[in-house]
Amino acid sequence: MRVTPPFHKTFAIYSRMEKPVFYTPSHYVISMIVLTIALSPLYTLATAYWGWKIIYLLGFSIVTGFILEALSYHITRQYTGYMGLATWLLFPLMTTPGMDNLLSILCFLGAIIIAQIFFGGYGRQMFHPAVVAQVFLMNNFISRFSSSILRPFIEPGFGFYMYSSTAHTKDTLIELLKSGKEFGLMEMLQGPHSGFYSDAFPLILIVCGIIFLLIGGVNRKTPVSFLISLGVTGELLRYLIPGTTFSFDYYLLAGSSLFYAFFIFSDRWTSAKSQGGRIIAGITAGILTVLIRNFSTNSGAVMYAALFTYAFIPLYDELGFYMKKKFGKNRQPNK
C-alpha cells in the first residue's frame, strides 16, 4: 500500500518540485560534513560546562531520527534522496540543559512527523523541523521548561566528568539585560551564558557560523539580511521610543539570534527559492524578532519570527520572482 503525504503539493509555485534540486548528493555530503565540523566546538563546550547529557541527547536524536525517517520512506514511498541529518545535529543545541531527554526526543519526533513527513519527506518541508521541535518543547511543557535552565559548572571542563549540572537559575542573558545589569562586550561574547545550549558562547558561535556560511554551500542572503534588519530595526526603535528598547548587542548576542542566523535561516530546503524572496524573508524575520522581544513577555522571539516567516515563504517567492521579472537584467524592454 502506498500512502501519499497530504501537503507537499499544497502551493502551486512548488508543484513542479518532485525532488529537491538544490544539491547534488556529493554537495549535500560536503555541506553536512562542514556542518558537523562547525557544530563540534559548540558541543564540546556545552559538554565541558554542563555535562555529558547533551551528547546522549545527540545520540538519541541521530538514531531515532534515522529510524523514523527510514520507516516513513518505507511506508509512503516518498524518498527524496536525502535525510534530515541537519535537523538531527541542530536540535540538541536548541534545548536547555535541565530539560528531560525523553521529552526532548518526543517533541523532536513529533516535529519530524508533522513538519517533514506530512509534507513529503526531507527537502519538501515548509518549516524547519528543529524549530518546530523547539516550539513544541517550550509550549507543551511550560512548567518543566521554566525550571530547566541550569548554571554552568564554575570550573571549565568539569562537565567532562559529570552527567549534568543541577544548579537551577532564571538568570539568562536576556533576563539580566532586561533587569538593567550591564555587561562588557567581551563578557557578553565569551560566555558561558545560561539558557539554551545554542546561546551559551556567542564568540565561538560567530566563528563557527561564518565558517559554515562561507564553505557550507548554504543560503547566505537570508542570514545577512536578517542580521542587518535586526540591527536597523532595533536602532530605529531606540530612536522612536527612547528608553524602552535596547542596543544592537542585546538583539544580536542575547538569545538565539546568532544561532538562527547561521544555522537555521541558512538552510536551503526551507529558504525562499528566489534571491529576492530570501532577502525579504530575512528582513521580515529581523523586524519580527525585535518587535516580539520588545513588546512580548515571551523570550523565544526568534523562533516565532522564524515560524511566521516560513508560513509566508511562497508569498516572498512570488514577490521575488516578480521583482526579478520587472527589474532584473533580463527584463524585456517596454515597447
N, C-alpha and C positions, 0 to 999 in steps of 0.2 A: 504494500500500500504506500502510495506517495502522498505526503502531506505538504500542502503549499502554504507557506507563511503568508499572513494577510496583508502586510503593509509595504512590501518593498517596491510596489508599483503605484503607490498612492499618488505621487506627484508626477505630472505629465512630463516635466522637464527632465526627469531621470528615467523615464520608462524605457529608453533605449539602452540603459546601462545594465545588461545582463551580468557582466563581470566587471570588477574594478579594472581601470586602465591606467592607474597612476604609477604602478611599479611593475617591472618585470620581477620574477621570483628572486633573481640574484640581487636586484636593488633592494628588495624587501629584506632579504637576509642581512645585507650590509647595514641597512638602517637599524635593524633590531640589534645587531652587534654593537653599533655605536650607542644606541640607547642603553644597552646593558652596561657598557663601559662608563657612560655618563652618570648612571644611577649608582654605580658601585661605591663611590665615596660617600654618598648620602646614606646608603645602607650601613656602611662601615661606621660612620659617626653616630648614626642612630643606635646601633648596637653598643658602641662604646659608652654612650651616655644613658641609655635606657634599658639595656639588656637584650638577650637573645630572642625575646618574644617576637620581634618583627621578622626575624629570619624564619621562625616557624610559620608565621603568617604568610610570608613569601612562598615558602614551600607548599603550603596548603593551597594558596592561590593558583600556583602553576599547575599542580596536579589536578585539582578539582575543575579548573578552567579547561584544561585539556580534555578531561573525561566528558564534561558536559558538552563541549563543542563537537567532539567526535561523535557522541551519541546523537546530537541534533543533526549532523550531516548524514548519519546513517538513516535516521527516521524521515527527514524532509527531502533528502536527495538534493539539497541546495548547497553544494560545496563551491565556494568562490575561488578556491585555490590558496586561501590564506587563513591563518588562525590569529586569534586576538592576543598574541604574546605581549603587546604593548600594554593592554589592559591588565594582564596578569602581573606585570612588573610594576606598574604605576600604582595600583590600588593600595597595596600595603602602606605606602608612604602617605596616603591620604586618610589614614586612620589616626587615632590618638593612642598613646602608649597604654592607657588603662582600659581600653575597650576590649571586651572578651573576643578572642579569636573566632569562637563559634558564631557569634552574632555578626561579626565582620564577614565571614565566609557566606553566611546565609544571605546577607544583603548583596554580596558580590555575585552569587549565583542567580539570585532573583533579577539583578540588573542585566546580566548576560541574556537571560531568557527574554525579558521584556524589551530591552533596548537593542538587542542584536539579533537573536534567533527569530523573533517575530517579524523582523524586517528583512529576512532572507539570508542571514549569515554575515560574517565579518567582512566589512567593505561596503555594505549597503545600509548600515545603521545611520540614523539621523543624529542621535545623541551619543556622546562618548560614554560607553558603559561604566567606566571608572567614575565619572561624575555622577551618573545615576546611582551607583552603589553608595557613594559618599552621601548623597542626599537621603537615600533610604536609611542609612545608618544614623544620620543626625536626627531625622524626623520620626522614625519608628521607635527609637529607644532614647527619648529625650532625657528622662531622668538618669538613665545609665550614662548617657553621653556627657551630661553636665558634671559627673564625678569621675570622668575617665582621663582628665588632664593631669599629668604627673610631672613632678620636678625631675630634672636630670640628676644623675649622680654627681656629687661635688667633685670627686676625683676622676679626671679623664681616664678612660679605659677600664674603669671598674665594672662597667656593664658587660665586658667580655667574660666575667666570672659569675654573672648573675642572670637569672631568667628575666626579671623585670624590676624596675623601680616601683616603689609602693607609696611614695610621698605625694599625696594629693594637693592640688593647688588650683586656683582660678586665675592666677596671675599670668595670663598670656600677654604677649607684647601689645596686642591691640587694647586690652583692658587697662594695662599700665599706662599707655599713652593717653587713653581717654580720661584716666583719673588725674592727669596732669604731671605725671612723672616724666622727667627729661632724661634722654639718653644721648650720648655722643654718637657720631656717625659710625665709628669703628666698633663701638659696643653693640650697636644695632646690627652691623654687618657680621660680626664674628659669632654671636650666639654663645651657647645654645639657648633657644627660647622654648618655653613650654607651649603646648598646643598640638597641632598636627605635626607628625614627623617631617612633613614637607616644608614646614615653616621654620625649622629649628636653626638652620645655618645659611642665612641669605648669601654670604660671600661665596661659599662653596657652590651653592645653587646657581649663582650667576655664572661662575666659571664653567660648571658642567653644562648649564643650559646653552651658553654661547657655543661651546664645542658641538653640542647636538644640533643646533640650528645651522652651523656652518657646514658640517660634513654628514649630517644625518639624512639628507635627502628629503626634507620636510617643508611644509608651508612656512615661509618666513614673514609674509606680508601681514597676516593677522596678528602674530605676536608683536611685531614692531608697531603697527597701528594701534594695538591695544595699549601698549606702554605709553605711547605719545598721547593718546586720548586720555589715559589715566592722569597723566601729569597736567595736561592743559585743562581738563575739567576740574581737577582739584584746585588748581591755582585760580581759575575763573570763579569758583565758588568762594574761595577765600576773599577775593576782591568784592564780590557781590554781597556776601553775607559775612562781614568781618567778625572774628571771634567765635564762630560756630563750626568752622571746618579746620582741617589740619593741613600740614605741609605735605609736599610730594613724597618725602621719605616715609610718611605714615602709610600712604596708599601703596607704595612700592615694596617696602621692606617688612611691613607688618601684615600678617595674614598670608593667604596663599596666592597672592597676585603673581609673584615671580614664577612659582611652580606652574600655574595655569598658563602663563605666557609662554614658557619654554617647552612644556611637555604636553599640554592639553590643546591649546589653541593652534599649536603647530601640526597637529595630527591631520594628515592628508585625507583620510577617509571621511571625517566629519566636517572638514572645512568646506567653505564655498568652492564651487568649481571654477568660477570666473575670477580673474585677477581683481576686478573692481569689487566683486562680492566679498572677497577676502578682506579687503581694506574696510569696507562698510561694516562687516562683522566685527572687526577689531575695534573700530570706533564705537560701535554700539555697546560692546561689552565693557569698554573702559568707562563710558558715561554711566552705564547702569551700576557698575561696581562702586563708583564714587557716590552716586545717589543713594543706593541701598545702605552703604556703610555709614553715611551721614544721617539719614532720615529713617532708619530702621533699627530696632534693637537686635536684629539677627546678625551674628558675627560671620555667617557664611555668605557674604555678599557676592564674591566672585563666582561661586558655584551656581547661584541662582541667576546671575548675569549670563553665565555660560548656557544654562538651560534655555533661557529666553532667546538668546542669540541663535542657538541651534534650531529652535522652532521656526525661525524666520529665514533660514538659510536659502530656501527656494526663492523667496522674495528678493533677497540680496543678489542672488544669481541673475534673476530677471533684470534687476536694475543694472548689474554689472555688464550683462550681455547687451542691454540697450545702450549703455554709455559707450561700449566699445564700437557698436554699430554706428552710433550717432557721431562720436567724436574721435574714433580710432583712426589710425594711419590709413587703413584700407577702406574707409568710408567712401561711398560713391558721391561725386560732386553733384550739386543741385543743377538740374537742367533748366 
